[in-house]
Amino acid sequence: MQRFIPSALVVAMSLGLAACNKQAPQGEHVSINKNPYPSTYQPYESTELLIKNATVLTGTGERLDNADVLILNGQISKVGENLSHASARIIDANGKWVTPGIIDVHSHLGAYPSPSVESHQDGNEMTSPNTAYVWVEHSIWPQDPGFNTARAGGITSLQILPGSANLFGGRGVTLKNVPSHTMQAMKFPDAPYGLKMACGENPKRVYGSRKESPATRMGNMAGYRSAWAEATEYKLAWEKYDREHKLGLTVDAPERDIKLDTLRGVLDGEIMIHNHCYKAEEMAMMIDLSKEFGYHAGTFHHGIEAYKIADLLADNGSCAALWPDWWGFKMEAYDMVQENIAIVDAVKNSCAIVHSDSDTTIQRLNQEAAKVMYRANENGFDIKEEHAIRWITQNAAKSLGVEDKVGSLEAGKQADVVIWNQSPFSVYAQAEQVFIDGAKVYDRNDDKYQAKSDFMLGQQ
């Protein structure tokens, strides 16, 4: 026979148990260090600098002709006409163009470095569908010569991502593209981590070929859902522990799981999603998945069919990081149009980005953006340089969560600046001088500012 216990008695029993718990010695609170490998980046020494008489693309959609950029204390101080400063060194940029530093949101430099030999291939942990426990920064070789060639192309910041074999590939990291002997000295201070995810053919091919799950797209989706369900329970367990410990109760901390630490970071809004995903219906499913588990779907990378759901991406606040003309190399990359980026960009509140995913095209990301502008205008769009530059500056910074620091030439932002010999959208464009935090890190005409990897010294 079921016995009824009055609610008042239940409350009294609970209070009594709590009192007993309080009488036991409470252990030290267990907390997780969310930044165990902090940035040690220190800006190079900079000088007061006034760039005069240039065509300036601010990265905000504005073009200023015969304009000046004043850099003080490593930051943009002013942008406008007829600027002066008593002690600033003057660069006469008459006939030249000035832009914010170029940002590549999808790179594998350092993790898939040159020379491309098997012992250097450290970007894809193909051992489990969920490797959210790996951090690509622990694979980065900062002596990769590719960082130097990218800098010569105007790249001042870049996100390094793990590969796309897995449903959850691990954490990505954003770097300042400065010469360094350690990864941490390149690490962009306070930039959010990213979590690499992958849709479609890659994970189902890798694991299906081993007779493991996932072997289908429905298996992919089930894998994501199972992982997020587990992460939700992990998050609740730690929150319960923190809450009860704060009340003075004697409680044991949950068992630590570094895979779930990363997924929890996404659920807490601290880690941004970067999703390798080609097909329109899969991107839509990933947005629904994010709503099911209460996180933001972040940025979709590659997105060959992004043009089909441009309105959905904009409504969800998702950026789309895309190629201008890579397509057809597998079935999910088949249904491409070369106006893809322009169509995504045309929707209000959109966030279109040109990315590289290549150690060679990263050196010409400005011309990759030019391809899009040319092809779109050939087919009825009216896109100007001052707008298109945002695809590799301001929008890219937004995707990485650093738009308050870089991505545009605005007062108070870090002075990541490129001086070009002509329009960066010309096939003849060359980055002549590159500055990071106001310090010159590249000069096409001065060997002193053309860093060489230690690995390359003495090589023939």
C-alpha positions as CSV (number, residue, x, y, z in Angstrom):
1,M,0.0,0.0,0.0
2,Q,1.4,3.4,-1.0
3,R,2.0,5.7,2.0
4,F,1.4,9.5,1.8
5,I,4.1,11.7,3.4
6,P,2.9,15.2,4.2
7,S,4.7,17.9,2.2
8,A,5.7,19.7,5.4
9,L,7.5,16.6,6.5
10,V,9.3,16.3,3.2
11,V,10.6,19.9,3.6
12,A,11.7,19.2,7.2
13,M,13.6,16.1,6.1
14,S,15.3,18.0,3.3
15,L,16.4,20.7,5.7
16,G,17.7,18.1,8.1
17,L,19.7,16.4,5.4
18,A,21.1,19.8,4.3
19,A,22.1,20.5,7.8
20,C,23.9,17.2,8.1
21,N,25.7,17.9,4.9
22,K,26.8,21.3,6.2
23,Q,28.3,19.7,9.3
24,A,30.7,17.7,7.1
25,P,33.8,19.5,6.0
26,Q,33.3,21.0,2.6
27,G,35.9,20.3,0.1
28,E,37.6,23.1,-2.0
29,H,35.5,24.2,-4.9
30,V,36.6,22.4,-8.2
31,S,36.7,24.8,-11.1
32,I,37.8,24.2,-14.7
33,N,40.5,26.5,-16.2
34,K,38.9,27.6,-19.5
35,N,42.2,29.1,-20.8
36,P,45.0,26.8,-19.8
37,Y,47.2,27.8,-22.8
38,P,46.9,31.6,-22.8
39,S,48.1,33.9,-25.4
40,T,51.6,35.3,-24.9
41,Y,51.3,37.6,-27.9
42,Q,53.0,40.9,-27.5
43,P,52.7,43.5,-30.3
44,Y,56.0,44.4,-32.0
45,E,57.3,47.9,-31.3
46,S,55.3,50.4,-33.3
47,T,55.8,54.1,-34.2
48,E,53.4,57.0,-34.7
49,L,52.5,56.8,-38.4
50,L,50.5,58.9,-40.8
51,I,49.6,57.3,-44.2
52,K,48.7,60.2,-46.6
53,N,46.9,60.6,-49.9
54,A,45.6,57.1,-50.4
55,T,42.4,55.5,-51.6
56,V,41.1,54.1,-48.4
57,L,38.6,51.2,-48.1
58,T,37.6,51.3,-44.5
59,G,36.0,47.9,-44.3
60,T,32.7,49.5,-43.2
61,G,31.4,49.9,-46.8
62,E,33.0,53.4,-47.2
63,R,35.6,54.5,-49.8
64,L,37.6,57.6,-49.2
65,D,39.7,59.1,-52.0
66,N,42.8,61.1,-51.3
67,A,42.5,60.2,-47.6
68,D,44.8,59.7,-44.6
69,V,45.1,57.1,-41.8
70,L,46.7,58.1,-38.5
71,I,48.1,55.3,-36.3
72,L,49.0,56.0,-32.7
73,N,49.9,53.5,-30.0
74,G,49.2,50.6,-32.3
75,Q,45.6,51.7,-32.9
76,I,43.7,53.5,-35.6
77,S,43.4,57.1,-34.3
78,K,41.7,58.9,-37.2
79,V,40.7,58.3,-40.8
80,G,39.9,61.2,-43.0
81,E,41.3,64.0,-45.2
82,N,44.0,66.5,-44.5
83,L,45.1,64.9,-41.2
84,S,48.3,66.0,-39.5
85,H,50.3,65.0,-36.5
86,A,53.5,66.7,-35.3
87,S,55.6,63.7,-34.5
88,A,54.2,60.9,-36.8
89,R,56.3,59.4,-39.5
90,I,54.6,60.1,-42.9
91,I,54.1,57.6,-45.7
92,D,53.1,59.2,-48.9
93,A,50.6,56.7,-50.4
94,N,49.6,58.7,-53.4
95,G,48.3,56.4,-56.1
96,K,48.1,53.5,-53.6
97,W,45.2,51.8,-51.7
98,V,44.9,51.2,-48.0
99,T,42.6,48.5,-46.4
100,P,42.2,46.8,-43.1
101,G,44.4,43.7,-42.7
102,I,43.0,40.7,-44.5
103,I,41.4,37.9,-42.4
104,D,41.1,34.3,-43.5
105,V,38.5,32.4,-41.4
106,H,39.4,29.0,-42.8
107,S,43.1,27.9,-42.9
108,H,45.1,24.9,-42.0
109,L,48.5,26.5,-41.9
110,G,50.8,25.1,-39.3
111,A,48.7,22.0,-38.9
112,Y,49.1,21.0,-42.5
113,P,52.3,22.9,-43.2
114,S,54.8,22.9,-46.0
115,P,56.7,20.7,-46.8
116,S,53.6,18.5,-47.1
117,V,54.9,15.2,-45.8
118,E,53.2,12.6,-43.8
119,S,55.0,13.4,-40.6
120,H,53.7,16.9,-40.7
121,Q,50.0,16.0,-41.3
122,D,48.6,16.9,-37.9
123,G,45.2,18.5,-38.7
124,N,42.8,15.6,-38.8
125,E,42.3,13.3,-35.8
126,M,40.5,10.5,-37.7
127,T,40.0,8.2,-34.8
128,S,36.4,8.9,-33.6
129,P,33.4,10.7,-35.0
130,N,33.6,13.0,-32.0
131,T,37.1,14.4,-31.3
132,A,35.9,17.6,-29.7
133,Y,38.7,16.9,-27.1
134,V,41.5,17.9,-29.5
135,W,42.7,21.5,-29.9
136,V,44.3,22.2,-33.3
137,E,46.7,24.7,-31.6
138,H,48.6,21.7,-30.2
139,S,49.4,20.7,-33.8
140,I,50.5,24.1,-35.1
141,W,54.1,24.4,-36.3
142,P,54.7,28.2,-36.3
143,Q,57.7,27.8,-38.5
144,D,55.5,26.8,-41.4
145,P,56.7,29.0,-44.3
146,G,53.1,29.5,-45.3
147,F,52.6,32.0,-42.6
148,N,55.2,34.3,-44.2
149,T,53.8,33.9,-47.8
150,A,50.3,34.6,-46.4
151,R,51.6,37.8,-44.7
152,A,53.0,38.9,-48.0
153,G,49.5,38.7,-49.3
154,G,48.1,41.0,-46.7
155,I,46.9,38.3,-44.2
156,T,47.1,39.7,-40.7
157,S,44.8,37.3,-38.8
158,L,43.7,33.8,-39.6
159,Q,41.7,31.0,-38.0
160,I,43.4,27.6,-38.0
161,L,40.9,24.8,-38.0
162,P,41.2,21.0,-37.7
163,G,40.1,18.9,-40.6
164,S,36.6,17.7,-41.5
165,A,36.8,13.9,-41.2
166,N,34.7,13.9,-38.0
167,L,31.3,15.1,-36.9
168,F,33.1,17.2,-34.2
169,G,36.7,17.8,-35.4
170,G,38.0,19.8,-32.4
171,R,38.8,23.3,-31.4
172,G,40.1,25.9,-33.8
173,V,42.2,28.9,-32.9
174,T,42.6,32.5,-34.2
175,L,46.2,33.8,-34.7
176,K,47.9,37.1,-35.3
177,N,50.1,36.4,-38.4
178,V,53.4,37.5,-36.8
179,P,56.7,35.7,-37.0
180,S,57.1,33.5,-33.9
181,H,58.7,30.4,-32.5
182,T,55.7,29.5,-30.5
183,M,52.0,29.1,-31.2
184,Q,51.0,31.0,-28.0
185,A,53.0,34.1,-29.1
186,M,50.8,34.2,-32.2
187,K,47.5,33.5,-30.4
188,F,45.0,36.4,-30.8
189,P,44.4,37.6,-27.3
190,D,40.8,37.1,-26.1
191,A,39.6,35.7,-29.4
192,P,36.9,33.1,-28.8
193,Y,37.7,29.5,-29.6
194,G,35.9,27.8,-32.5
195,L,34.5,24.3,-32.7
196,K,34.9,22.6,-36.0
197,M,31.9,20.5,-37.1
198,A,31.4,18.7,-40.4
199,C,28.3,17.6,-42.4
200,G,27.8,15.3,-45.2
201,E,30.1,13.1,-47.1
202,N,33.4,13.3,-45.1
203,P,32.3,11.8,-41.8
204,K,30.0,9.2,-43.3
205,R,32.7,8.2,-45.8
206,V,35.5,7.9,-43.2
207,Y,33.5,5.9,-40.7
208,G,31.1,4.1,-43.0
209,S,34.2,2.6,-44.8
210,R,35.2,1.1,-41.4
211,K,31.6,-0.3,-40.9
212,E,31.2,2.2,-38.0
213,S,28.5,4.9,-37.4
214,P,28.0,7.3,-39.0
215,A,27.6,5.7,-42.5
216,T,24.7,7.8,-43.7
217,R,23.5,11.4,-43.3
218,M,20.9,10.3,-40.8
219,G,23.7,8.6,-38.9
220,N,25.5,12.0,-38.9
221,M,22.5,13.7,-37.5
222,A,22.0,11.1,-34.8
223,G,25.7,11.5,-33.8
224,Y,25.3,15.2,-33.4
225,R,22.1,14.8,-31.3
226,S,23.6,12.2,-29.0
227,A,26.7,14.4,-28.4
228,W,24.7,17.5,-27.6
229,A,22.3,15.5,-25.4
230,E,25.3,14.2,-23.4
231,A,26.8,17.8,-23.3
232,T,23.5,19.1,-22.0
233,E,23.6,16.7,-19.1
234,Y,27.3,17.5,-18.4
235,K,26.5,21.2,-18.3
236,L,23.5,20.6,-15.9
237,A,25.7,18.4,-13.6
238,W,28.4,21.1,-13.3
239,E,25.8,23.9,-12.7
240,K,24.2,21.8,-10.0
241,Y,27.5,21.2,-8.4
242,D,28.4,24.9,-8.5
243,R,25.0,25.9,-7.1
244,E,25.1,23.4,-4.2
245,H,28.7,24.1,-3.3
246,K,27.9,27.8,-3.2
247,L,25.1,26.9,-0.7
248,G,27.7,25.3,1.5
249,L,26.7,21.7,0.8
250,T,29.3,18.9,0.7
251,V,29.1,17.6,-2.8
252,D,31.4,15.9,-5.2
253,A,32.3,17.5,-8.5
254,P,31.3,15.7,-11.7
255,E,33.9,13.7,-13.5
256,R,36.0,15.9,-15.8
257,D,35.6,15.2,-19.6
258,I,37.6,17.5,-21.9
259,K,35.5,16.5,-24.9
260,L,32.4,17.7,-23.1
261,D,34.2,20.8,-21.8
262,T,34.3,22.0,-25.4
263,L,30.7,21.2,-26.2
264,R,29.6,22.8,-23.0
265,G,31.6,25.9,-24.0
266,V,29.3,26.1,-27.1
267,L,26.2,25.7,-25.0
268,D,27.4,28.5,-22.7
269,G,28.0,30.8,-25.7
270,E,31.7,30.9,-25.2
271,I,32.9,28.9,-28.2
272,M,31.7,29.6,-31.7
273,I,30.6,26.9,-34.2
274,H,32.4,26.6,-37.6
275,N,30.6,24.0,-39.7
276,H,32.0,22.4,-42.8
277,C,28.7,22.0,-44.7
278,Y,27.9,22.1,-48.4
279,K,24.3,21.3,-49.0
280,A,21.3,23.7,-48.4
281,E,19.1,21.1,-46.6
282,E,22.0,20.1,-44.3
283,M,22.7,23.7,-43.3
284,A,19.0,24.1,-42.6
285,M,19.1,20.9,-40.5
286,M,22.1,22.2,-38.6
287,I,20.2,25.4,-37.8
288,D,17.3,23.3,-36.5
289,L,19.8,21.2,-34.5
290,S,21.2,24.3,-32.8
291,K,17.7,25.4,-31.9
292,E,16.9,22.0,-30.4
293,F,19.9,22.2,-28.0
294,G,20.0,26.0,-27.5
295,Y,23.2,27.1,-29.1
296,H,24.0,29.2,-32.2
297,A,24.8,27.5,-35.5
298,G,27.7,29.9,-36.1
299,T,29.4,30.1,-39.5
300,F,28.9,27.6,-42.4
301,H,32.1,26.9,-44.4
302,H,32.3,26.0,-48.1
303,G,28.5,26.2,-48.4
304,I,28.3,25.4,-52.2
305,E,24.5,25.7,-52.0
306,A,24.3,28.6,-49.6
307,Y,22.6,30.7,-52.3
308,K,19.5,28.5,-52.0
309,I,19.0,29.5,-48.3
310,A,20.5,33.0,-48.2
311,D,17.4,34.3,-46.4
312,L,17.5,31.5,-43.8
313,L,21.2,32.2,-43.1
314,A,20.6,35.9,-42.6
315,D,17.6,35.4,-40.4
316,N,19.6,33.0,-38.2
317,G,22.6,35.4,-38.0
318,S,24.9,32.8,-39.6
319,C,27.9,33.8,-41.6
320,A,28.7,31.9,-44.8
321,A,32.5,31.5,-45.6
322,L,32.7,30.4,-49.2
323,W,34.9,29.9,-52.2
324,P,34.5,32.0,-55.4
325,D,34.8,29.1,-57.8
326,W,35.7,25.8,-56.2
327,W,33.1,23.2,-57.1
328,G,32.4,19.8,-58.7
329,F,35.1,17.8,-56.9
330,K,32.5,15.6,-55.1
331,M,28.7,15.2,-55.3
332,E,27.9,17.5,-52.4
333,A,30.0,20.2,-54.2
334,Y,28.2,19.8,-57.5
335,D,25.3,22.3,-57.5
336,M,27.3,25.5,-57.6
337,V,26.8,29.0,-59.1
338,Q,29.7,31.5,-59.3
339,E,27.4,34.2,-57.9
340,N,27.0,32.2,-54.7
341,I,28.7,34.7,-52.4
342,A,27.0,37.7,-54.0
343,I,23.5,36.1,-53.6
344,V,24.2,35.4,-50.0
345,D,25.5,38.9,-49.6
346,A,22.5,40.5,-51.2
347,V,20.1,39.6,-48.3
348,K,19.6,42.1,-45.6
349,N,21.7,41.4,-42.4
350,S,23.8,38.8,-44.3
351,C,27.4,37.9,-43.5
352,A,29.2,36.7,-46.6
353,I,32.9,35.8,-46.4
354,V,35.5,34.7,-48.9
355,H,37.8,32.0,-47.4
356,S,40.7,30.1,-48.7
357,D,41.1,26.6,-47.2
358,S,44.3,26.6,-49.1
359,D,48.0,27.3,-48.4
360,T,48.2,29.0,-51.9
361,T,45.0,30.9,-52.4
362,I,45.4,32.4,-48.9
363,Q,48.3,34.4,-50.5
364,R,45.8,36.0,-52.9
365,L,42.6,36.2,-50.9
366,N,42.0,39.8,-52.2
367,Q,41.9,38.4,-55.7
368,E,39.6,35.6,-54.7
369,A,37.2,38.3,-53.6
370,A,37.8,40.1,-56.9
371,K,36.7,37.0,-58.8
372,V,33.3,37.1,-56.9
373,M,32.8,40.8,-57.6
374,Y,33.7,40.4,-61.3
375,R,31.4,37.4,-61.9
376,A,28.5,38.9,-59.9
377,N,28.7,42.3,-61.8
378,E,28.9,40.4,-65.1
379,N,25.5,38.9,-64.1
380,G,23.6,42.0,-63.1
381,F,24.9,42.9,-59.6
382,D,26.4,46.2,-58.8
383,I,29.1,45.6,-56.2
384,K,31.8,48.2,-55.6
385,E,35.2,47.6,-54.1
386,E,34.3,49.3,-50.8
387,H,31.6,46.7,-50.3
388,A,33.5,43.7,-51.5
389,I,36.4,44.3,-49.2
390,R,34.1,43.5,-46.2
391,W,34.1,39.8,-47.4
392,I,37.7,39.5,-46.2
393,T,37.8,42.0,-43.4
394,Q,34.8,43.1,-41.4
395,N,32.5,40.1,-42.0
396,A,35.5,37.7,-41.4
397,A,36.2,39.4,-38.1
398,K,32.5,39.0,-37.1
399,S,32.6,35.3,-37.9
400,L,35.6,35.0,-35.5
401,G,34.1,37.1,-32.7
402,V,36.8,39.8,-33.0
403,E,34.9,42.5,-34.9
404,D,35.4,44.9,-31.9
405,K,39.1,44.7,-32.4
406,V,39.9,44.3,-36.1
407,G,38.3,44.1,-39.5
408,S,37.9,47.8,-40.2
409,L,39.7,51.1,-40.1
410,E,37.9,52.8,-37.3
411,A,39.2,54.8,-34.3
412,G,40.2,52.6,-31.4
413,K,40.6,49.4,-33.4
414,Q,43.9,47.6,-33.7
415,A,46.0,49.0,-36.5
416,D,46.1,45.9,-38.8
417,V,46.6,47.7,-42.1
418,V,47.7,46.9,-45.6
419,I,49.1,49.4,-48.2
420,W,48.6,48.1,-51.8
421,N,50.4,49.3,-54.9
422,Q,46.9,49.6,-56.6
423,S,43.4,48.4,-56.1
424,P,43.5,45.1,-54.2
425,F,40.9,43.8,-56.6
426,S,43.3,44.1,-59.5
427,V,45.1,41.0,-60.8
428,Y,48.3,43.1,-60.6
429,A,47.7,44.0,-56.9
430,Q,50.6,43.5,-54.5
431,A,50.7,44.2,-50.8
432,E,53.6,46.6,-50.4
433,Q,53.5,47.1,-46.6
434,V,51.7,45.2,-43.9
435,F,51.2,46.4,-40.3
436,I,49.9,44.5,-37.3
437,D,49.0,46.5,-34.2
438,G,50.7,49.4,-35.9
439,A,54.1,47.6,-36.3
440,K,55.4,46.9,-39.8
441,V,55.7,43.1,-40.3
442,Y,56.2,43.1,-44.1
443,D,57.7,45.3,-46.7
444,R,57.9,44.2,-50.3
445,N,60.9,46.5,-50.9
446,D,62.8,45.9,-47.7
447,D,64.4,42.5,-46.9
448,K,64.5,43.4,-43.2
449,Y,60.7,43.0,-43.1
450,Q,60.5,39.8,-45.1
451,A,60.7,37.1,-42.4
452,K,62.0,33.7,-43.3
453,S,61.2,30.5,-41.4
454,D,64.1,29.0,-39.5
455,F,63.3,25.8,-41.4
456,M,64.0,27.5,-44.7
457,L,67.4,28.8,-43.7
458,G,70.1,27.0,-45.7
459,Q,67.5,25.2,-47.9
460,Q,68.2,25.1,-51.6
